[in-house]
Amino acid sequence: MNCLITGGCGFLGLHLVEELIKQKHKVVIFDKYRSKNLPKKINKFYKGDIKNIKSLEKSFKNIDLVFHFAALSDLNKAMNRPHDSVNYNILGTVNTLELCKKFRVKRFIFASSIYVNSKQGGFYRSSKRAAEDYIEEYNKRYNLNFTILRFGSLYGERSDINNGVRKILESGKYSKTIKYYGNPKSVRKYIYVKDAARACIEVIKNKYKNKHLIITGKKTISIKKLLKMVNLLFNLKKKIEFYPKKAVGHYIKNPYTYEFKKGINYITKNQIEFDEGLKKVFLDLNKKKL
């Protein structure tokens, strides 16, 4: 198939590109930056910003599948950047959906997050939840097929310094001690990035059309266990140092904490009856008395 990956030079995107090429798919990439690790066998690379729909449109020629991974994907960065979370994660998604509709793309595969059903996640969660709503509405109105992938905690080669596991490993390597700034009771279902990339290709199958999938690891790993494992890897003698702090934007054990908020039915006193209100609008429209 002819596959377009927006954000194809990102952490997960690049691993997906490699896996698609391995499985003989044709690959087109759209990204703001060209990675030095980009495989030579890609069919085309387009440099651009997903906020610019004209720039994005150039990459859509003869595309069957779109993997939309371009986003403001760092939860901590998005915490204080509400405008960017809207522009990249909502507007960028709508731009991509609009072009999928225009070019009759067979499937739109979206990188979302387990945070969409959480009270945590800040503006990142809000933007991903909104993006999912737009995807579902495009399906209803324009019959655009989709698959939404709600990723858990990724780790693996070529992650940046903001990645949770990478931070801990670098602490052990360069500081010769393990320091953890966060809640020591935290647990995660970590998933290796190459496993996540293979899952992305598996969902191309028809049975995953118009489905929401949660992509996480099989086992729950406590942060304490992770830290002990890293301590052993580096053969460190010092004790692990915990610096507990209130989790701002991050869940501790359970991300699925969103609760539907039913509104209070508030009726103002002395409301005008509907027939009287309708007459007032009629008079205003016709500029004359009944």
N, C-alpha and C positions, 0 to 999 in steps of 0.2 A: 504494500500500500504506500501511497504518497503521504508522508506524515510531516506536519508542521509542528515544531515545538517552540512556543514562545518562552523566553527565559531558558533557552537550551544550553546556555553557558553557565547556568547556576549549579548549585551543589547536586540536587537530584536531577535536574535537566540534563546535565552532561553525562551522568551515568545512564540515563534513559537513552540518550543519543547513541551511546556505545552499544547498548543492548539491542536497539532497533537495527543498527547496521549489522550486528552479528546475526540477526534473524532475517536479513536480506530485504528489509524495508528501505524505501527511499526517504531520505531525511533532509528537511529544510529547517533552518534555524533562524529565528528572529530574536535579537537581543541588543541591549545597549552597548555591550562590550564583547569583543571576540576573545575567547579563552585561548591561552597558549597550549592547552591540553586538547583542543578540538581535533577530532579524528580527520584524516585527510579524505576519507571516503564519503563525507557529507555531499549532498547534491548542490546545496546553495546556502550561503549565509547572507542574511540581511541585517544591517545595522540600523537600529531605530528605537523609538520610544513608543510603548503601547498607548500612551495618551494621545499620540498623533495617528489618527485613523488612516490618513493618506499614506503615511510612511508604512504602516502595518499592511495596507492593502496589497502592496507590491509582492508580498510573500505568499499570497493565496492562490496563485495560478496552479490549477490541476491538483488541488489538495483534497485528499479523502478524509483524513483524520486530523484534528487539532488537539494537541496536548497544551493546555493553557497553564503554564507554570510561572509566567512573568508576574511579579507581584512585589509589594513591600512585605517580605516574608518574615522579617525579624520582629517577634512580638515586642521585645524591649524597645526597639527603635520606633515602632508604631505607637507605643504608649503615649508619646508626647508629640506625635505628628498626625493629628486627625485629618488635615487636608491631604497629606500624601497618601494616607490609607484610603481615602475616598478616590483620589485621582488615579492611583495605581490599581487598587484592588476592586473598585466598583466601576469607575469609568473605563479603565483598561479592559475589564471583563466585558462590559457592554459593547465596546468597540469591536472586540474579537467576536462576540456573538452576532453582531450586526453583519460582519463580513462573512461569518459562517452561513448566515441566512442568504446573503447575496450570492455567494458562490456555491450554495447547495452542498455544503460539507456534510458527510455522512454521520459524523459523530463529534461532539465537543466533549473532551475529557478534561476535567477541572481539578486542580490541586487545591483542596480545601483543608480543613483542620478539625480535629476532634474538639477544638474549643468552641465550635459553633453552637453546641448544646451545653455551654458552661456559663456560669456567672463570671468567670475569670476571662482573661484574654484581652481586655481593654478594647481599644479601637480596632485592633487586629481582628478580634472575634466579631465585632460589629460589621466590619467591612466584608469578611468572608461569609457571614450569615446573609447579608444583603445580596452579595454576589450569587449565592445559591438561589435566593428568591427570584432574581432576574433570569437565571438559567431555567428554572422551572416554568417561569412565565413564557419564555421564548419557546419552550416545548409545547405549551398549551396553545399559544397563538400562532406559531409558525411551524409546528411539528418538527422542530430541531431536536434531534436525538442527543442525549447527553449521558455521561457517567460522572458522578461526583465522588472523588476520592478524599476521604477525611483522614489525613495522615496524623500519626502520633509522633513520638520523638525519634527523629532520624539520627544516625551516626555513621561514620565511615570515612574513607580516604577523601581528601580534598575538601573537607568541610572547612568553613572559616572559623575565626577565633570566637565568634559568638555562639557556636554550637556548644551545647552543654557538656557533652562527653569530651570534646576537644579541649575545652577550658580546663577540665580536671586533669587530663593527660599532660597538658602544657605546664600546669602547676607542678606536677610531679617531676617533669623533665628539667625545668629551669629553676624552680624554687627549692627543689630537693625536699619538699614537704608538701603534704596534701592539705590545702585549705579549702573549706567549703562555706560559701556565703549563701545561706538559705536554710529552709526548714529541714532538719535532719530526719524527719519522719516521711519525707517525700518518697514516692515510688513512681516508676514509669514502666511502660512496656516498650522498650527500645527496639527499633527495627533497623537492621543493617541496610544501608542505602542501596546496595546492589539487589537485595531481596525486594525492596520497595520498587526499584526500576523494573524488575521482572514482573511484579504484580501489575504495574501500569500496562504492560503489554498483554498480560493475561486477560485484562478486562475488556480488550477489544472484542472478545467473543460476544455473540448476540445475546446470550443470557444475562449479560450485565448492562444491556441497553436500558437507559432511563432508570438506573439504580443508584443508590447512595451506599458506598462501601467504606468501611472503617479499616484502614491499613496500619496495623501495629504489630509489635512482636508477640510471640506466643506466651512468654512468661513475664510476670511482674517482677521487676528488679528494684529493690530498695536502694536508696542513695547510699546508705551505709555499706551495703554489699559492694556496690560499684567502687566506692572509695577504697575499701579494703583490697579489692582486686587490683586497682591501680597502684596501691602501696606495694603490693607483692611484685608487680611487674617491674617496678623500679628498684626493688629491694631496699626500700627506705626504712630507716630505723626509728624515725621520729613518729610520734603519735599524730593521728589525724586531728586537725584543728577545725572545730565547728564554730561558725559565727552566725548563730541563728538570727534571722530577721523575718519580719512579717512578709509573707508572700504577696507581692504587689503584681497582680496580673497573671500569676502562675498558680495552677492548682497544686494541692499537696498529694492527695491519694485518689480523688475521684473528679474527673473533668465534667461529668454529666450532671450538672447542678442547675441547669436553666429551668425556671418555672414560668409557665404562662401567667401573665399578669392581667387578670380580668379587671376591666375598668369599673369605677363606681358610677352608677346611673344617677347623674345629678340633673335635677329639673329646677330651673329658676322659678321664683314666685311670680304670680300675676302675668303668666305668659299670654300673649295674644293668641286667640283661637285661630285655627288655620284658615277658616273662611274669611275672617277679617284681614289676616295678613295677606291673603291672596288678592283681596280687593285693593289693598294699599299698593301692591306691586302692579296691578292692572292700571290703577290711576297714574302711577308714576310712568308707566310705559306709554299711556295714551294722553297724558297731560290734560285730563278732563275728569269731571265728576260723573259718577254713575247717575 
